[in-house]
Amino acid sequence: MTTVMRAESVAGAYDRWAPIYDVVFGGVFKSGRAQTAEAANRIGGKILEAGLGTGISLPLYRKDCRLTGIDLSPSMLEKARECAQRHGLTNVDAIEVMDVEQLRFPDESFDVVIAQYVVTAVPDPEKALDEFFRVLKPGGEIIIATRISAQGGIRDRIEKWLMPLTSRLGWRTEFPWSRYEAWAATRPQLRLIEHRPLPPFGHFSLIRYGK
């Protein structure tokens, strides 16, 4: 049976996660966040972080970058605003409640679009990827940190079995690399720059696409 994720359920799940998110996931994803920000800093310019969450990555970007952060969870963004204020981040242009599947930005608005542990937490990942591509300037990059699920074998079966539970917690366990490949194949202007594993356990990846 296919598990359907809904935007309002995802927002509610992350509203509940907000008070403890950094404690639970801060250390687990620390290396991935640092490597993603490092890749973005090599490009600079206007950066959109789609799925900003608590803003834990905001201090990692170069101070001459202009930052915009969006998320579906108002409670998470309250934490992000506190983070920006606490660190005195004057390069943050906006922190807004917004659906990554329906970005309210003009075409070609950003030099970099960052999505850290977000693609597998939205109802329609390919629609979100389409939006990232739309708002990206030519010459820019989409930089993704994400979990990659198995294709076949016992891990694949376990991940599919867990989907009804994890979807209620706010993310999907089933999203194999083949879906990224299929999506990218529909975008001739897109090229894969990098795909490499991230900790923990090699189940996560850093993915960079250039436009």
Residue pairs with C-beta under 8 A, 6 or more apart in sequence:
3 163
3 164
3 167
3 172
4 123
5 122
5 123
5 167
5 172
6 123
7 72
7 99
7 101
7 122
7 123
9 167
9 168
10 72
10 121
10 122
10 123
10 170
11 72
11 73
11 74
13 168
13 169
13 170
14 21
14 53
14 71
14 72
14 73
14 75
14 76
14 121
14 170
15 73
15 74
15 75
15 76
17 24
17 73
17 76
17 170
18 54
18 73
18 75
18 76
18 78
18 79
19 75
21 53
21 54
21 76
21 79
22 54
22 56
22 79
25 117
26 56
28 200
29 116
29 117
29 145
31 198
31 199
32 116
32 117
32 145
32 198
32 199
32 204
32 206
33 56
33 57
33 60
33 116
33 145
34 60
35 145
35 198
35 206
36 57
36 114
36 116
36 143
36 144
36 145
36 206
37 57
37 60
37 61
37 114
38 60
39 141
39 143
39 194
39 206
39 208
40 47
40 61
40 65
40 112
40 114
40 141
40 143
41 60
41 61
41 62
41 65
43 111
43 112
43 140
43 141
44 62
44 64
44 65
44 111
44 112
45 65
45 66
45 110
45 111
45 112
45 140
46 65
46 66
46 68
46 109
46 110
46 111
46 112
47 61
47 65
47 66
47 67
47 68
47 110
47 111
47 112
47 113
47 114
48 68
48 69
48 70
48 105
48 109
48 110
48 112
48 113
48 114
48 135
49 57
49 58
49 67
49 68
49 69
49 70
49 114
49 115
49 116
50 70
50 100
50 103
50 113
50 114
50 115
50 118
50 128
50 131
50 132
51 70
51 71
51 72
51 100
51 115
51 116
51 117
51 118
51 121
51 122
52 58
52 69
52 70
52 71
52 76
52 77
52 80
52 95
53 71
53 73
53 76
53 79
53 80
53 116
54 76
54 79
54 80
54 83
55 69
55 77
55 79
55 80
55 81
55 82
55 83
55 84
55 95
56 83
57 114
57 116
58 67
58 69
58 80
58 83
58 84
58 87
58 89
58 92
59 83
59 87
59 89
61 67
61 91
63 91
64 91
65 91
66 91
66 93
67 89
67 91
67 92
67 93
68 92
68 93
68 94
68 95
68 96
68 110
69 77
69 80
69 92
69 94
69 95
69 96
70 95
70 96
70 97
70 98
70 100
70 103
71 77
71 80
71 97
71 98
72 97
72 98
72 99
72 100
73 97
74 97
77 95
77 96
77 97
80 95
81 95
83 89
84 92
84 95
98 104
100 115
100 118
100 122
100 128
100 131
100 132
101 122
101 123
101 124
101 127
101 128
101 131
102 131
103 131
103 134
103 135
105 135
106 135
107 134
107 135
108 134
108 135
108 136
108 137
108 138
109 135
109 137
110 135
110 136
110 137
110 140
111 136
111 137
111 139
111 140
111 141
112 136
112 140
112 141
112 142
112 143
113 132
113 135
113 136
113 140
113 141
113 142
113 143
114 143
114 144
115 128
115 132
115 142
115 143
115 144
115 145
115 146
116 144
116 145
117 145
117 146
117 147
117 171
117 204
118 128
118 144
118 146
119 125
119 128
119 129
119 144
119 146
119 175
120 146
120 147
120 171
120 172
120 173
120 175
121 170
121 171
121 172
122 128
125 175
125 179
126 179
126 183
129 142
129 183
132 142
133 142
133 187
133 190
133 209
133 211
136 142
136 211
137 211
138 189
138 211
139 210
139 211
140 210
140 211
141 193
141 208
141 209
141 210
141 211
142 207
142 208
142 209
142 211
143 206
143 207
143 208
144 205
144 206
144 207
144 208
144 209
145 198
145 204
145 205
145 206
145 207
146 175
146 204
146 205
146 207
147 171
147 173
147 175
147 203
147 204
147 205
148 175
148 176
148 177
148 203
148 204
148 205
149 155
149 156
149 159
149 173
149 174
149 175
149 176
149 203
150 156
150 159
150 176
151 176
151 177
151 178
156 174
156 176
159 173
159 174
160 173
160 174
162 173
163 172
163 173
163 174
166 172
166 173
177 195
177 205
180 207
184 190
184 192
184 209
189 211
190 209
190 210
190 211
191 209
191 210
192 207
192 208
192 209
193 208
193 209
193 210
194 206
194 207
194 208
195 205
195 206
195 207
195 208
196 205
196 206
197 204
197 205
197 206
198 204
198 205
198 206
